[in-house]
Every structure is written in structure tokens, then in C-alpha cells.
């Protein structure tokens, strides 16, 4: 069931109506859709906002997953997606999507708002395996939100079979000094930590 707090062009409102509501300050952009300006932007809403790009056959990964998990303030310009179904898919013909046809293991994905997203542990492992500076920066931000994820990502890498850049990722994660101090209660960062540890 679609979220009553999300609006997509061509749905309940036309693209022109959505643009007008945005200009009036009634709606704000979130991912591929819009939400009421006074609504709280949750992990579920961020994930559900990617439904037009991700659908039921794909999962959001890398920077897209980092944004859903709250490590980034804004979504990436190009979303990373990976196949979660067993059958091979035709690559999406969309410039806003970077597609990987390697099947994502079900244990490495959570579903929020009807959209599959890599778990925080898998997201951190993927970001650490990347050589892209934006991915590495997102990895640092994710560890700042939930410091325990570093050890979880190292364990994931150790248990994983042959994956690209596994050693470099483990070295990167081991080099990071992660504060074990939890953010103050009631802060947005503490809310994210609570979600990962509960």
C-alpha cells in the first residue's frame, strides 16, 4: 500500500499540481516524489520515494542506501540499484540509475516502505569497497551515526566469498577511528542509532 504522505507525478496530483504545491511551500521533494512540508522524513519515506526507480525487482545500494539510512542529507543524483530477484533483468534505460545485475542475497536487504534497501552493514561494506571519494565519505558518515557498523562490516567482508576490493575495504575500515560515544538522546543521530541497535 502506497504511503499517504508520498506524491508522485501522475498519481493523485499531476506534475503541474505538484510543482505548484512545492512553490507554495506545501510539499517538499524527497527522492523521486514529494511529501508534505510538515511531515517527518523517515527512513521508510525515503525508501518508498525510490519506488518508481527500484520497483519490486531491485534494491537500493551504495549512496542510495546510505541516503535511505540517514547518512546523507540529500539523495545522490544517480541511484545505485541491484537485482534482488533470481531471474536476469534487462538493464533499466534510465540515466538516473546505475544498475548491477549481480543478485543481492536476501540476507543483505531490508524492506522499508515496500522498497528493498541494502542493510546498514552491507551498505557500509559496499561503500568501503568503492574507490569513489563520495562513497568513502558516506562510509565515514554511516560509521559516525552507528559506530558498531564498522565491526559488522568487517565481519561481513571476512565471511563473504570473493568480492572485488575486499582487502582494500577491510584495510580502509580498520584505519578508521570510530567514536564509541553515542549521540545525545533525542537527537536525530541518536534516533538513527536506535533504529540500528533495536
PASEBA-1860 file (N, C-alpha, C; in nm, 3 decimals):
! residues 198
1> XXXXXXXX> 0.085/-0.120/0.000/0.000/0.000/0.000/0.089/0.125/0.000 ~ 0.067/0.215/-0.097/0.150/0.336/-0.103/0.129/0.425/0.019 ~ 0.234/0.498/0.053/0.226/0.587/0.169/0.134/0.705/0.138 ~ 0.047/0.741/0.232/-0.038/0.858/0.210/0.041/0.988/0.216 ~ 0.168/0.981/0.259/0.250/1.101/0.270/0.337/1.123/0.148 ~ 0.328/1.036/0.048/0.411/1.049/-0.072/0.325/1.077/-0.194 ~ 0.373/1.168/-0.277/0.304/1.202/-0.401/0.402/1.188/-0.515 ~ 0.356/1.124/-0.623/0.437/1.109/-0.743/0.363/1.171/-0.860
9> XXXXXXXX> 0.439/1.223/-0.956/0.377/1.283/-1.074/0.291/1.179/-1.145 ~ 0.170/1.220/-1.180/0.079/1.129/-1.248/-0.003/1.044/-1.154 ~ 0.018/1.059/-1.024/-0.061/0.985/-0.927/-0.184/1.065/-0.887 ~ -0.195/1.095/-0.757/-0.310/1.173/-0.709/-0.306/1.316/-0.762 ~ -0.185/1.365/-0.791/-0.169/1.500/-0.844/-0.086/1.495/-0.972 ~ -0.113/1.587/-1.061/-0.034/1.595/-1.185/0.102/1.659/-1.155 ~ 0.193/1.651/-1.249/0.324/1.713/-1.231/0.310/1.864/-1.210 ~ 0.216/1.928/-1.280/0.196/2.072/-1.264/0.143/2.105/-1.124
17> XXXXXXXX> 0.050/2.023/-1.074/-0.004/2.046/-0.940/0.103/2.026/-0.833 ~ 0.188/1.925/-0.852/0.296/1.902/-0.757/0.394/2.018/-0.757 ~ 0.427/2.069/-0.877/0.519/2.182/-0.886/0.461/2.306/-0.818 ~ 0.331/2.328/-0.837/0.266/2.443/-0.774/0.264/2.429/-0.622 ~ 0.235/2.309/-0.574/0.233/2.286/-0.429/0.372/2.302/-0.370 ~ 0.473/2.266/-0.445/0.612/2.284/-0.399/0.645/2.432/-0.392 ~ 0.607/2.508/-0.494/0.632/2.653/-0.494/0.558/2.723/-0.381 ~ 0.439/2.672/-0.348/0.361/2.730/-0.237/0.416/2.690/-0.101
25> XXXXXXXX> 0.509/2.596/-0.098/0.566/2.552/0.028/0.487/2.442/0.097 ~ 0.386/2.386/0.027/0.306/2.279/0.087/0.375/2.144/0.077 ~ 0.455/2.125/-0.026/0.526/1.998/-0.047/0.675/2.024/-0.061 ~ 0.754/1.923/-0.025/0.899/1.927/-0.048/0.938/1.800/-0.120 ~ 1.048/1.809/-0.195/1.095/1.692/-0.268/1.159/1.592/-0.173 ~ 1.135/1.466/-0.200/1.202/1.357/-0.130/1.223/1.247/-0.233 ~ 1.348/1.218/-0.265/1.377/1.116/-0.366/1.311/1.149/-0.498 ~ 1.229/1.054/-0.545/1.161/1.070/-0.673/1.019/1.126/-0.657
33> XXXXXXXX> 0.984/1.165/-0.536/0.849/1.214/-0.512/0.847/1.339/-0.428 ~ 0.732/1.362/-0.368/0.711/1.479/-0.282/0.638/1.434/-0.156 ~ 0.659/1.507/-0.048/0.589/1.480/0.077/0.546/1.613/0.137 ~ 0.447/1.611/0.228/0.405/1.736/0.292/0.522/1.802/0.364 ~ 0.527/1.931/0.358/0.640/2.005/0.416/0.649/1.986/0.567 ~ 0.537/1.956/0.633/0.540/1.939/0.778/0.552/1.792/0.822 ~ 0.569/1.700/0.726/0.586/1.558/0.760/0.732/1.532/0.798 ~ 0.753/1.429/0.879/0.888/1.390/0.920/0.946/1.297/0.814
41> XXXXXXXX> 1.065/1.329/0.767/1.129/1.246/0.664/1.194/1.126/0.733 ~ 1.130/1.012/0.724/1.177/0.890/0.788/1.251/0.802/0.688 ~ 1.316/0.700/0.740/1.382/0.602/0.654/1.280/0.536/0.562 ~ 1.160/0.508/0.613/1.057/0.443/0.533/1.012/0.533/0.418 ~ 0.995/0.663/0.446/0.954/0.756/0.340/1.063/0.772/0.236 ~ 1.189/0.780/0.281/1.299/0.793/0.184/1.303/0.671/0.093 ~ 1.289/0.552/0.152/1.292/0.430/0.071/1.173/0.426/-0.025 ~ 1.053/0.452/0.028/0.933/0.447/-0.056/0.939/0.548/-0.170
49> XXXXXXXX> 1.009/0.659/-0.149/1.019/0.760/-0.254/1.098/0.711/-0.375 ~ 1.173/0.602/-0.356/1.252/0.546/-0.467/1.175/0.439/-0.545 ~ 1.052/0.411/-0.506/0.974/0.304/-0.570/0.967/0.316/-0.722 ~ 0.949/0.437/-0.779/0.944/0.444/-0.926/1.072/0.395/-0.994 ~ 1.187/0.406/-0.927/1.313/0.362/-0.985/1.349/0.218/-0.948 ~ 1.314/0.178/-0.827/1.359/0.050/-0.775/1.257/-0.061/-0.800 ~ 1.130/-0.031/-0.782/1.026/-0.131/-0.802/1.040/-0.248/-0.706 ~ 0.995/-0.365/-0.747/0.998/-0.484/-0.662/1.112/-0.579/-0.698
57> XXXXXXXX> 1.181/-0.554/-0.808/1.285/-0.646/-0.854/1.426/-0.601/-0.817 ~ 1.440/-0.479/-0.767/1.571/-0.422/-0.739/1.580/-0.377/-0.594 ~ 1.701/-0.349/-0.551/1.726/-0.292/-0.419/1.814/-0.169/-0.435 ~ 1.793/-0.070/-0.352/1.879/0.048/-0.348/2.008/0.010/-0.276 ~ 2.123/0.050/-0.332/2.252/0.016/-0.273/2.341/0.141/-0.267 ~ 2.461/0.125/-0.216/2.565/0.228/-0.212/2.512/0.362/-0.159 ~ 2.532/0.470/-0.235/2.491/0.603/-0.187/2.340/0.613/-0.169 ~ 2.265/0.544/-0.253/2.119/0.546/-0.240/2.078/0.487/-0.107
65> XXXXXXXX> 2.137/0.373/-0.071/2.108/0.309/0.057/2.158/0.395/0.173 ~ 2.274/0.457/0.156/2.328/0.545/0.261/2.232/0.660/0.287 ~ 2.173/0.715/0.181/2.074/0.822/0.198/1.951/0.771/0.272 ~ 1.901/0.654/0.232/1.784/0.597/0.299/1.813/0.578/0.448 ~ 1.934/0.530/0.480/1.970/0.504/0.620/2.006/0.630/0.699 ~ 2.003/0.746/0.634/2.024/0.872/0.705/2.166/0.922/0.708 ~ 2.257/0.860/0.632/2.397/0.905/0.633/2.420/1.025/0.541 ~ 2.329/1.049/0.448/2.339/1.163/0.356/2.216/1.251/0.371
73> XXXXXXXX> 2.235/1.380/0.356/2.124/1.474/0.367/2.037/1.478/0.242 ~ 2.100/1.453/0.127/2.027/1.457/0.000/2.055/1.330/-0.078 ~ 1.961/1.287/-0.160/1.984/1.166/-0.239/2.089/1.190/-0.347 ~ 2.156/1.085/-0.389/2.254/1.103/-0.497/2.184/1.137/-0.628 ~ 2.257/1.202/-0.717/2.199/1.237/-0.847/2.168/1.113/-0.929 ~ 2.248/1.008/-0.909/2.229/0.882/-0.981/2.218/0.770/-0.878 ~ 2.107/0.699/-0.878/2.083/0.596/-0.779/2.145/0.463/-0.819 ~ 2.206/0.397/-0.721/2.264/0.264/-0.743/2.160/0.160/-0.705
81> XXXXXXXX> 2.135/0.066/-0.796/2.038/-0.040/-0.772/2.099/-0.174/-0.810 ~ 2.049/-0.279/-0.746/2.099/-0.413/-0.770/1.982/-0.510/-0.773 ~ 1.994/-0.612/-0.855/1.887/-0.711/-0.871/1.870/-0.793/-0.744 ~ 1.743/-0.814/-0.701/1.714/-0.900/-0.586/1.639/-1.026/-0.627 ~ 1.589/-1.030/-0.748/1.517/-1.148/-0.797/1.615/-1.244/-0.862 ~ 1.574/-1.371/-0.874/1.664/-1.472/-0.928/1.681/-1.460/-1.079 ~ 1.578/-1.416/-1.149/1.588/-1.408/-1.296/1.671/-1.286/-1.337 ~ 1.740/-1.299/-1.449/1.816/-1.186/-1.504/1.719/-1.081/-1.555
89> XXXXXXXX> 1.760/-0.956/-1.546/1.675/-0.845/-1.589/1.744/-0.767/-1.699 ~ 1.663/-0.701/-1.778/1.720/-0.607/-1.875/1.760/-0.481/-1.798 ~ 1.878/-0.426/-1.825/1.919/-0.305/-1.753/1.817/-0.193/-1.773 ~ 1.783/-0.119/-1.667/1.689/-0.008/-1.681/1.747/0.100/-1.774 ~ 1.664/0.148/-1.863/1.708/0.254/-1.954/1.673/0.388/-1.891 ~ 1.746/0.423/-1.788/1.719/0.545/-1.714/1.853/0.603/-1.670 ~ 1.880/0.727/-1.710/2.009/0.790/-1.677/2.023/0.815/-1.528 ~ 1.912/0.808/-1.452/1.918/0.831/-1.307/1.957/0.706/-1.230
97> XXXXXXXX> 1.982/0.595/-1.300/2.006/0.467/-1.233/2.137/0.405/-1.279 ~ 2.215/0.355/-1.181/2.334/0.274/-1.209/2.301/0.132/-1.165 ~ 2.294/0.039/-1.260/2.240/-0.094/-1.235/2.349/-0.200/-1.225 ~ 2.334/-0.289/-1.125/2.422/-0.406/-1.112/2.336/-0.530/-1.127 ~ 2.376/-0.619/-1.217/2.298/-0.740/-1.243/2.339/-0.856/-1.152 ~ 2.436/-0.834/-1.063/2.471/-0.938/-0.967/2.359/-0.946/-0.864 ~ 2.308/-1.068/-0.841/2.195/-1.083/-0.749/2.237/-1.055/-0.606 ~ 2.160/-0.973/-0.537/2.182/-0.941/-0.397/2.119/-1.049/-0.311
105> XXXXXXXX> 2.195/-1.102/-0.216/2.143/-1.203/-0.125/2.033/-1.143/-0.038 ~ 1.927/-1.220/-0.016/1.812/-1.170/0.062/1.853/-1.127/0.202 ~ 1.956/-1.192/0.259/2.000/-1.157/0.395/2.066/-1.019/0.399 ~ 2.105/-0.966/0.285/2.172/-0.836/0.278/2.076/-0.722/0.248 ~ 1.946/-0.748/0.251/1.848/-0.643/0.220/1.738/-0.637/0.325 ~ 1.694/-0.516/0.352/1.576/-0.490/0.435/1.474/-0.424/0.344 ~ 1.347/-0.431/0.383/1.242/-0.367/0.305/1.178/-0.258/0.390 ~ 1.180/-0.137/0.337/1.118/-0.021/0.403/1.023/0.043/0.303
113> XXXXXXXX> 0.901/0.066/0.346/0.805/0.131/0.256/0.784/0.055/0.127 ~ 0.799/-0.079/0.132/0.780/-0.161/0.013/0.899/-0.164/-0.081 ~ 1.011/-0.104/-0.043/1.129/-0.097/-0.130/1.247/-0.165/-0.060 ~ 1.316/-0.253/-0.132/1.434/-0.321/-0.077/1.553/-0.226/-0.076 ~ 1.628/-0.232/0.034/1.746/-0.147/0.053/1.852/-0.235/0.120 ~ 1.978/-0.221/0.079/2.081/-0.299/0.147/2.083/-0.263/0.295 ~ 2.111/-0.363/0.379/2.118/-0.341/0.523/2.229/-0.240/0.552 ~ 2.226/-0.177/0.669/2.335/-0.084/0.702/2.472/-0.150/0.695
121> XXXXXXXX> 2.483/-0.276/0.740/2.611/-0.347/0.735/2.657/-0.366/0.591 ~ 2.569/-0.415/0.505/2.606/-0.437/0.365/2.633/-0.304/0.296 ~ 2.556/-0.202/0.330/2.579/-0.070/0.271/2.719/-0.020/0.304 ~ 2.759/-0.033/0.430/2.893/0.011/0.470/3.001/-0.071/0.399 ~ 2.982/-0.202/0.390/3.080/-0.286/0.320/3.092/-0.245/0.174 ~ 2.980/-0.218/0.108/2.982/-0.176/-0.033/3.051/-0.041/-0.050 ~ 3.019/0.052/0.038/3.081/0.185/0.029/3.231/0.176/0.053 ~ 3.272/0.092/0.146/3.415/0.076/0.175/3.489/0.009/0.059
129> XXXXXXXX> 3.420/-0.075/-0.017/3.484/-0.142/-0.132/3.500/-0.049/-0.251 ~ 3.430/0.062/-0.249/3.436/0.157/-0.361/3.562/0.242/-0.350 ~ 3.612/0.285/-0.464/3.727/0.376/-0.467/3.683/0.520/-0.487 ~ 3.552/0.541/-0.497/3.498/0.674/-0.519/3.500/0.753/-0.388 ~ 3.546/0.877/-0.394/3.558/0.960/-0.274/3.424/0.984/-0.208 ~ 3.317/1.002/-0.287/3.185/1.025/-0.228/3.137/0.903/-0.151 ~ 3.166/0.784/-0.204/3.129/0.661/-0.134/3.206/0.648/-0.003 ~ 3.334/0.676/-0.007/3.415/0.666/0.115/3.370/0.768/0.220
137> XXXXXXXX> 3.334/0.888/0.176/3.284/0.989/0.269/3.152/0.943/0.332 ~ 3.064/0.882/0.251/2.938/0.831/0.304/2.963/0.718/0.404 ~ 3.066/0.638/0.378/3.102/0.531/0.472/3.141/0.590/0.607 ~ 3.218/0.697/0.605/3.257/0.763/0.730/3.137/0.819/0.803 ~ 3.045/0.876/0.729/2.924/0.933/0.790/2.836/0.824/0.849 ~ 2.828/0.710/0.781/2.748/0.599/0.832/2.808/0.545/0.961 ~ 2.942/0.536/0.967/3.006/0.490/1.090/2.991/0.592/1.203 ~ 2.983/0.720/1.169/2.963/0.822/1.272/2.824/0.810/1.334
145> XXXXXXXX> 2.725/0.773/1.252/2.589/0.754/1.301/2.579/0.629/1.388 ~ 2.641/0.521/1.341/2.632/0.392/1.411/2.770/0.327/1.414 ~ 2.852/0.360/1.513/2.990/0.312/1.518/3.005/0.160/1.514 ~ 2.908/0.087/1.569/2.918/-0.059/1.570/2.915/-0.121/1.430 ~ 2.871/-0.045/1.331/2.863/-0.099/1.196/3.001/-0.133/1.138 ~ 3.106/-0.067/1.186/3.240/-0.096/1.135/3.275/-0.243/1.158 ~ 3.256/-0.290/1.281/3.287/-0.431/1.312/3.194/-0.525/1.235 ~ 3.069/-0.487/1.222/2.974/-0.570/1.147/3.014/-0.580/1.000
153> XXXXXXXX> 3.059/-0.468/0.941/3.102/-0.469/0.801/3.230/-0.549/0.784 ~ 3.322/-0.539/0.879/3.444/-0.621/0.873/3.409/-0.769/0.881 ~ 3.314/-0.805/0.964/3.270/-0.945/0.974/3.204/-0.990/0.845 ~ 3.125/-0.901/0.783/3.061/-0.936/0.656/3.168/-0.962/0.550 ~ 3.268/-0.874/0.543/3.375/-0.892/0.444/3.451/-1.022/0.469 ~ 3.478/-1.052/0.595/3.553/-1.174/0.628/3.475/-1.299/0.587 ~ 3.342/-1.295/0.601/3.259/-1.411/0.570/3.222/-1.419/0.422 ~ 3.235/-1.308/0.351/3.196/-1.306/0.210/3.293/-1.388/0.126
161> XXXXXXXX> 3.243/-1.441/0.020/3.330/-1.510/-0.075/3.416/-1.409/-0.147 ~ 3.464/-1.445/-0.264/3.546/-1.349/-0.339/3.462/-1.232/-0.391 ~ 3.486/-1.114/-0.338/3.420/-0.992/-0.384/3.528/-0.890/-0.419 ~ 3.503/-0.807/-0.517/3.603/-0.707/-0.557/3.642/-0.615/-0.442 ~ 3.771/-0.583/-0.436/3.827/-0.485/-0.341/3.800/-0.520/-0.195 ~ 3.793/-0.647/-0.165/3.766/-0.693/-0.028/3.878/-0.652/0.068 ~ 4.003/-0.674/0.030/4.116/-0.641/0.118/4.128/-0.491/0.138 ~ 4.112/-0.416/0.030/4.122/-0.270/0.042/4.011/-0.215/0.132
169> XXXXXXXX> 3.891/-0.273/0.122/3.780/-0.229/0.205/3.808/-0.257/0.352 ~ 3.858/-0.377/0.380/3.889/-0.413/0.519/3.997/-0.321/0.576 ~ 4.097/-0.291/0.494/4.204/-0.201/0.538/4.149/-0.061/0.566 ~ 4.063/-0.013/0.478/4.002/0.119/0.497/3.923/0.123/0.628 ~ 3.842/0.020/0.653/3.760/0.018/0.774/3.847/0.010/0.899 ~ 3.955/-0.069/0.894/4.042/-0.082/1.011/4.116/0.047/1.041 ~ 4.143/0.127/0.939/4.215/0.254/0.958/4.132/0.359/1.029 ~ 4.001/0.344/1.026/3.913/0.448/1.080/3.904/0.441/1.231
177> XXXXXXXX> 3.916/0.556/1.294/3.896/0.565/1.438/3.751/0.606/1.457 ~ 3.673/0.514/1.509/3.530/0.538/1.523/3.499/0.561/1.670 ~ 3.437/0.673/1.699/3.400/0.704/1.837/3.290/0.609/1.882 ~ 3.308/0.555/2.002/3.205/0.466/2.055/3.103/0.544/2.137 ~ 3.126/0.675/2.149/3.031/0.758/2.225/2.902/0.770/2.146 ~ 2.791/0.747/2.214/2.662/0.757/2.149/2.618/0.904/2.146 ~ 2.546/0.945/2.041/2.497/1.083/2.035/2.399/1.110/2.150 ~ 2.381/1.236/2.186/2.289/1.270/2.295/2.148/1.221/2.266
185> XXXXXXXX> 2.074/1.175/2.369/1.936/1.130/2.349/1.850/1.242/2.291 ~ 1.756/1.203/2.207/1.663/1.300/2.149/1.713/1.365/2.022 ~ 1.838/1.340/1.983/1.890/1.398/1.859/1.857/1.307/1.741 ~ 1.861/1.364/1.621/1.833/1.285/1.502/1.935/1.171/1.488 ~ 2.061/1.200/1.521/2.164/1.096/1.511/2.134/0.982/1.608 ~ 2.089/1.015/1.729/2.055/0.910/1.826/1.936/0.828/1.776 ~ 1.839/0.893/1.712/1.726/0.821/1.657/1.772/0.718/1.555 ~ 1.867/0.754/1.470/1.920/0.659/1.371/1.991/0.544/1.439
193> XXXXXX> 2.074/0.574/1.542/2.145/0.469/1.614/2.046/0.373/1.678 ~ 1.940/0.427/1.736/1.838/0.343/1.800/1.776/0.247/1.699 ~ 1.753/0.295/1.578/1.695/0.208/1.476/1.787/0.092/1.443 ~ 1.920/0.116/1.440/2.014/0.011/1.404/2.036/-0.088/1.517 ~ 2.019/-0.044/1.641/2.052/-0.132/1.754/1.929/-0.196/1.816 ~ 1.811/-0.154/1.773/1.689/-0.212/1.833/1.639/-0.329/1.751
END
